[in-house]
Amino acid sequence: MAEVVIHKAETAENIEAVRALFIAYLKSLEIDYNNEIGCADGHADMQHFPNNYEVLLLAKLDNVPLAACGVKRVNDQDCELVRLYCRVEARGQQLGRKLSEAAQAYARSNGYARLVLSTEPVMTYAVRLYRKMGFVDIENYADAPSACSKYMGLQLNL
């Protein structure tokens, strides 16, 4: 069985691996959804990468980087799970769930009360995963022009 390792991306090599995964995610949104998803406009975020991220989490399968996500501070109570992406060839390995759990652990250990995210209803697999993990629909927490149309949050037991 393949060995899954999830860790903070802190070296230049791992940060670049996360950046490459985020760019692949943005391209997949453009291709898969014809630029019709409001949150697809994230290329500006890549220009000053990794600014504004508290932590970058990288999932490797047999030491190959295949999935990643980031966490950003929203306010004193909330942090945001952003850009959760898994390459097609690695899907089915529960990397999305494992990264979400790592983001939750990070949020808890840093004193946040809630982990929030934005997504699109057409991203049914992602929405289903988040619901299974306890996320519920919430009001818009981000007035960013690139924010998606569906907002979800998870209360963290500190």
C-alpha positions in Angstrom: 0.0 0.0 0.0 1.2 3.5 -0.9 2.4 5.7 2.0 0.6 9.0 2.4 2.5 11.8 4.2 1.0 15.2 4.9 3.2 18.0 6.2 3.6 21.7 6.2 5.3 22.9 3.1 8.2 24.9 4.4 11.1 24.2 2.1 11.4 26.0 -1.3 10.9 22.7 -3.1 7.7 21.9 -1.2 6.3 25.4 -1.5 6.9 25.2 -5.3 5.1 21.9 -5.3 2.1 23.4 -3.6 2.2 26.4 -6.0 2.2 24.0 -9.0 -0.8 22.1 -7.6 -2.7 25.3 -7.0 -2.0 26.4 -10.6 -3.2 23.0 -11.8 -6.3 23.5 -9.7 -7.0 26.9 -11.3 -6.5 25.5 -14.7 -8.9 22.6 -14.0 -11.6 25.1 -12.9 -11.2 26.9 -16.2 -11.3 23.7 -18.3 -13.9 21.7 -16.3 -16.2 24.6 -15.6 -15.6 26.9 -18.6 -14.6 29.8 -16.4 -18.2 29.9 -15.1 -17.1 29.4 -11.5 -16.8 32.7 -9.6 -13.9 31.4 -7.5 -11.8 30.5 -10.6 -10.1 33.9 -10.6 -7.2 33.1 -8.4 -4.3 33.7 -10.7 -3.6 37.0 -8.9 -3.0 35.0 -5.7 -0.2 33.2 -7.5 1.7 36.3 -8.4 2.9 36.9 -4.8 2.7 33.3 -3.6 2.8 32.3 -0.8 1.8 35.7 0.7 -1.3 35.7 2.9 -1.1 32.0 3.7 -0.7 31.0 7.3 0.2 27.5 6.3 0.5 25.4 3.2 -0.2 21.7 3.5 1.2 19.2 1.1 0.2 15.5 0.6 2.7 13.2 -0.9 2.0 9.6 -2.0 5.1 7.6 -2.1 7.0 10.9 -1.8 5.3 12.3 -4.9 3.4 15.6 -4.3 -0.2 15.0 -5.4 -2.5 17.2 -3.3 -2.4 20.4 -1.3 -4.4 23.1 0.4 -3.7 26.3 2.2 -5.1 28.1 5.3 -5.6 31.8 5.5 -6.6 34.0 8.5 -10.0 35.6 8.1 -10.3 37.2 11.5 -9.5 36.4 15.2 -12.1 33.6 15.2 -12.0 32.2 11.7 -9.5 30.8 9.3 -10.2 29.7 5.8 -9.4 26.4 4.0 -8.4 27.4 0.5 -7.5 25.7 -2.8 -7.9 22.1 -1.7 -6.8 20.1 -4.8 -5.9 16.6 -5.6 -4.5 15.5 -8.9 -6.8 13.2 -10.9 -4.3 10.3 -10.7 -4.4 10.4 -6.9 -8.1 10.6 -6.3 -9.7 7.9 -4.3 -6.8 7.9 -1.8 -8.7 10.2 0.6 -6.1 12.9 0.3 -8.8 15.6 0.3 -10.1 14.3 3.6 -6.7 13.9 5.1 -5.7 17.5 4.1 -9.0 18.8 5.5 -8.3 17.1 8.8 -4.8 18.5 8.8 -6.2 22.0 8.2 -8.6 21.5 11.1 -5.8 20.4 13.4 -3.8 23.5 12.4 -6.8 25.8 13.0 -7.5 24.2 16.4 -3.8 24.4 17.5 -3.7 28.0 16.6 -6.8 29.0 18.6 -9.3 29.5 15.8 -13.0 28.7 16.7 -14.1 28.0 13.1 -12.7 26.8 9.8 -14.6 28.3 6.8 -14.4 27.8 3.1 -16.1 28.8 -0.1 -16.9 26.5 -3.0 -19.5 26.1 -5.8 -22.6 23.8 -5.7 -21.5 22.2 -9.0 -18.4 20.9 -7.2 -20.6 18.1 -5.8 -17.7 15.8 -4.7 -16.2 18.6 -2.6 -19.5 19.7 -1.1 -20.3 16.1 -0.2 -16.9 15.6 1.4 -17.2 18.8 3.5 -20.7 17.9 4.6 -19.5 14.4 5.7 -16.8 16.2 7.8 -19.4 18.3 9.6 -19.2 21.6 7.6 -22.6 23.4 7.3 -23.8 26.2 5.1 -23.0 29.7 6.5 -23.4 33.3 5.4 -20.8 34.9 3.2 -17.7 35.6 5.3 -15.6 37.1 2.5 -16.4 40.0 0.3 -13.5 39.2 -2.1 -14.4 39.4 -5.7 -13.1 35.9 -6.4 -15.1 34.3 -3.6 -17.3 31.4 -4.6 -21.1 31.3 -4.2 -21.4 28.6 -1.5 -20.0 29.2 2.0 -19.5 26.5 4.6 -18.1 26.5 8.1 -17.0 24.0 10.8 -17.1 24.8 14.5 -13.9 23.6 16.1 -13.9 22.2 19.6 -10.9 23.8 21.2 
